[in-house]
Amino acid sequence: MTECKEKVRYSKAWIAGTAMALSACAAGPDYRAPAPAALGVPATYSQGNATPVDETELANWWTRLNDPALSALIDRAIANNPDIVQAQARLRQARESLRQANAAFLPQLSGSASGGKNYTSQTSANRFDSNGVPISSSSSHWSSSYSVGANASWQIDLFGELSRSAEAARADLAASGYDLANVRMTIISELVTNYVQARLAQEQLRVARETQTIQQDNYKIADWRLQAGLVSALDEQQAKAQLAQTNATIPQLEASLKGSLNRIAVLTGQAPGEATRTLETPAPIPTASTDIAIGIPADTLRQRPDVRSAERALAAATARIGVAQAQLYPSLGISGNIGTTSNAFKDLFSLITGGVFANVAQTIFDAGRRVSQVRSQKAATDGAFAAYKKSVLTALEDVENAMASLASARARKTEFATAYEASNNAAIMARSQYQSGLIDFQTLSTTENTLLSARNSLASAQSDEALAIAQLYNALGGGWQNMENRPQ
């Protein structure tokens, strides 16, 4: 077994060494990753801090939201999400494509063997009767036949067609790995978003039901005061309308909660319903109060898997220029065969014949098809560069937008907290004064509507902060750094 493993390692090393040696004279341009300056990457972000980013923090950024239920859901999604499973399958497929490209460096060998018996029958007329008429006689026998043969062929990589193909396959494999990372990162971000939205819906339901209880009391007071002749029917009708409007918001919030829970179930690879039953118990909106290190824009090229996938796609497209150019030049192939044939198995290897042949082929006229293929691949490479640059600029835009959203959410949360405290105090005083007959119901209604709006706005700002944190970590490329089969 050890000897077999050594042979495998030697074979892999030989293939890699052959590819490197031949790539020195391979057709087409050698790939060099574009510098950040060529992609329009600035030195710093326009906001935030330039503190270096810790990869460990990026890898498990959702743990900073301090919610064990959320962390458990993310672990389940990473293991079972169908999109992640599909991306893993595509990665395995790309790995096999690279193996196929490397196999082209080695000779291709095929063998054949056959054996059988042949039946021979012969009729002759070498005797005559007394009247001179020929007398026919016949004879028959069986004979054996055996043959063994082998054929080999080897394409010599004179101008780097095979090495450039292998180079492109390696880049495609790396791109598939980054695509898997990007899918994983996106699923985590979407799961956090739906989890936060579910908790927001639960908080808004709590606010609506508490408001509903208060408004039911107000309606009873208004009705009692109407029966006592202290107010007109206007107060009673206003209280009834206010209560009905609050009642109408509850089914919509329940539907929003159910939609978020159903989405969470699917993201974790489960059917909606029982899978998220435990999440129906209300819990607070996740919070993370500490600052987030964002690093510098050039870090985006290393952290974002979609950017790195686009860069590998550019490398693959560049290598395929060499594949197309190599097809313009002569191709050299070596083939050989060896075989033996005998009528007796014991004499099968008594006489062995074989031969070695070399073949050189060159396209003389193809109406410009292969030259056109080179131009086409160069155009594809230009397009791949544009896609790479776009992915970089989009990533920088995502980070800037996420930082702006986070700053906005935190500022609004502070102001809404102040508004909630003040409107709550005002509502308490207004209810007391209405019960004492010091103010009319319209004043009470306005005060309580202000309180309801402040409570909902504060909850929305809290959820916006959590969503902005998820958006920022997603923009920075967090969530894949510790995954298995991480591309290098």
Secondary structure, 3 states (H helix, E strand, C coil): CHHHHHHHHHHHHHHHHHHHHHHCCCCCCCCCCCCHHHHCCCCCCCCCCCCCCCHHHHHCHHHHHCCHHHHHHHHHHHHHCHHHHHHHHHHHHHHHHHHHHHHCCCCEEEEEEEEEEEEEEEEEEEEECCCCCEEEEEEEEEEEEEEEEEEEEEEECCCCHHHHHHHHHHHHHHHHHHHHHHHHHHHHHHHHHHHHHHHHHHHHHHHHHHHHHHHHHHHHHHHHHHHCCCCCHHHHHHHHHHHHHHHHHHHHHHHHHHHHHHHHHHHCCCCCCHHHHHHHCCCCCCCCCCCCCCCCHHHHHHHCHHHHHHHHHHHHHHHHHHHHHHCCCCEEEEEEEEEEEECCHHHCCCCCEEEEEEEEECCCCCCCHHHHHHHHHHHHHHHHHHHHHHHHHHHHHHHHHHHHHHHHHHHHHHHHHHHHHHHHHHHHHHHHHHHCCCCCHHHHHHHHHHHHHHHHHHHHHHHHHHHHHHHHHHHHCCCCCCCCCCCC
